[in-house]
């Protein structure tokens, strides 16, 4: 069997390694050499098996207008491109409901629940000293967006994802350098992050 993989980022390289282990002949296609400063360079580097909720959440719809018209918002849109996106918007809004959200979350969980073990298998074969930290990841929020956070916590509980709710004081005990401008948080103790995603890719 011969397989071609497009993209020499972390996903392409990881998939190629696992296929090679199974005796498959793999060719990676990329415009740059593996490890080039492209998609896997300089990103947040989270290993996030808890990230099962995607953007087809009904609560997101209420935030979209605010995001679009805020100069500090995380969402931007080229208005002259809007006519070409009408069909995409139609399908997005059609799938932005409770049933579709739960369907996506369930299937994402099936994939992501295997991801940490898969990375651990790779990390046993390379030296990741100073590259990976296994200290968990904390999310914090204010009560202003509490409804969305409660939805996330509920869905993750139903899927059996390990999470621990924290009061403001408990968060500050763990991260004393944070300003107390938040109300509560949650820690995913099984999560890890890369101190140098690019370094891992090169390894």
C-alpha positions in Angstrom: 0.0 0.0 0.0 1.2 3.5 -0.8 -0.4 6.6 0.7 0.2 10.3 0.1 -0.3 12.9 2.8 -0.7 16.5 1.9 0.9 18.8 4.5 4.0 18.3 6.7 2.5 19.9 9.8 2.0 18.0 13.1 -1.1 16.2 11.8 0.5 15.1 8.6 3.8 14.0 10.2 2.0 12.1 13.0 -0.3 10.3 10.6 2.7 9.4 8.5 4.6 7.9 11.5 1.7 5.7 12.5 1.1 4.5 9.0 4.8 3.7 8.7 4.6 1.6 11.8 1.9 -0.5 10.1 4.3 -1.1 7.2 2.7 1.4 4.8 4.8 3.3 2.3 4.1 7.0 2.9 5.0 10.1 0.9 4.4 13.6 2.4 3.7 16.4 0.0 4.4 20.0 1.1 5.6 23.1 -0.6 8.2 23.5 2.2 10.5 21.0 4.0 9.0 19.3 7.1 9.4 21.5 10.1 9.1 24.7 8.1 7.6 27.7 9.8 4.0 27.1 8.6 0.8 25.9 10.2 2.4 24.1 13.2 4.7 27.0 14.0 4.0 29.3 16.9 0.5 28.0 17.7 -0.9 27.5 21.3 0.3 23.9 21.3 -2.6 22.5 23.5 -3.2 18.8 23.6 -6.9 19.2 24.2 -8.9 15.9 24.6 -11.6 17.9 26.3 -12.3 20.2 23.3 -15.3 18.3 22.0 -17.6 21.3 21.6 -17.4 22.9 18.2 -18.9 26.0 16.6 -22.3 24.5 15.9 -23.5 25.5 19.3 -26.8 27.4 19.6 -25.4 29.8 22.1 -22.7 31.0 19.7 -25.4 32.5 17.5 -26.2 35.2 20.1 -22.5 36.3 20.2 -21.8 36.5 16.4 -23.2 40.0 15.8 -21.2 41.3 18.7 -18.1 39.6 17.5 -18.5 41.0 14.0 -19.0 44.6 15.0 -16.4 44.7 17.7 -12.9 45.8 16.7 -11.5 43.6 19.4 -13.7 40.6 18.6 -12.3 37.2 17.5 -14.4 37.1 14.3 -13.8 39.1 11.1 -15.6 39.0 7.8 -14.9 40.5 4.4 -18.2 42.0 3.6 -17.7 41.9 -0.2 -17.3 38.1 0.1 -20.6 37.7 1.8 -22.7 36.7 -1.3 -20.3 33.8 -1.9 -20.9 32.6 1.7 -24.7 32.5 1.6 -24.8 28.7 0.9 -22.3 28.1 3.7 -24.3 30.3 6.2 -27.4 28.3 5.3 -25.8 25.0 6.2 -24.2 26.4 9.2 -27.4 27.8 10.7 -29.2 24.6 9.8 -26.7 22.6 11.9 -26.4 25.1 14.7 -28.8 23.3 17.1 -28.8 21.2 20.2 -29.1 17.9 18.3 -26.3 18.6 15.9 -24.1 20.0 18.6 -24.4 16.8 20.7 -23.8 14.6 17.7 -20.6 16.5 16.9 -19.4 16.5 20.5 -20.0 12.7 20.8 -18.0 11.9 17.7 -15.3 14.4 18.5 -15.0 12.7 21.9 -14.5 9.3 20.3 -11.5 10.7 18.4 -10.0 13.0 21.0 -10.2 10.5 23.8 -7.5 8.5 22.0 -5.3 11.5 21.2 -3.2 11.7 24.4 -2.3 8.0 24.3 -1.3 8.3 20.6 0.9 11.3 21.4 2.4 9.5 24.3 3.4 6.6 22.0 5.2 9.0 19.8 6.9 10.8 22.7 8.3 7.6 23.9 10.4 7.4 20.7 11.7 11.0 20.8 13.3 13.2 23.5 10.7 15.7 24.5 12.6 17.0 27.6 11.6 20.7 27.9 9.1 20.5 25.1 6.0 19.1 26.8 4.4 20.1 30.1 1.8 17.9 31.8 0.3 20.3 34.3 -3.3 20.4 33.1 -5.0 23.4 31.6 -7.3 26.0 33.4 -10.1 27.9 31.8 -11.6 30.9 33.6 -14.7 32.9 33.0 -16.9 35.7 34.4 -20.5 35.2 35.4 -21.5 37.3 32.3 -21.0 34.3 30.1 -21.9 31.7 32.7 -24.7 30.2 30.6 -22.3 29.1 27.9 -19.9 27.7 30.4 -22.6 25.7 32.1 -23.5 24.2 28.7 -19.9 23.1 28.1 -19.6 21.6 31.6 -22.9 19.7 31.2 -22.0 18.2 27.8 -18.5 17.2 29.0 -19.9 15.6 32.2 -22.4 13.6 30.0 -19.5 12.3 27.9 -17.4 11.4 31.0 -14.6 13.9 30.4 -12.6 14.6 33.5 -13.0 18.2 34.7 -12.8 19.9 38.1 -14.7 23.1 38.8 -12.7 25.8 40.6 -13.8 28.8 42.6 -11.9 32.1 42.1 -9.8 31.4 45.2 -8.9 27.9 44.0 -7.8 29.3 40.6 -5.7 32.0 42.3 -4.1 29.4 44.6 -2.9 27.6 41.4 -2.1 30.7 39.4 -1.4 33.5 41.9 -0.2 35.9 39.2 -3.7 36.2 37.6 -5.7 39.3 38.2 -9.0 38.5 40.0 -11.1 39.8 37.1 -12.9 36.4 36.7 -15.5 34.6 38.8 -14.6 30.9 38.5 -12.9 28.3 36.3 -12.3 24.7 35.5 -9.2 22.6 35.3 -8.6 19.7 32.9 -5.9 17.9 34.8 -5.2 15.3 32.1 -4.4 18.0 29.5 -0.9 19.0 28.5 0.7 21.6 26.3 3.7 22.0 24.2 6.3 24.6 25.2 7.6 24.5 21.6 5.2 23.0 19.0 7.7 23.6 16.3 10.4 21.8 18.3 8.3 18.7 18.6 7.5 18.7 14.9 11.2 18.9 14.0 11.9 16.0 16.4 
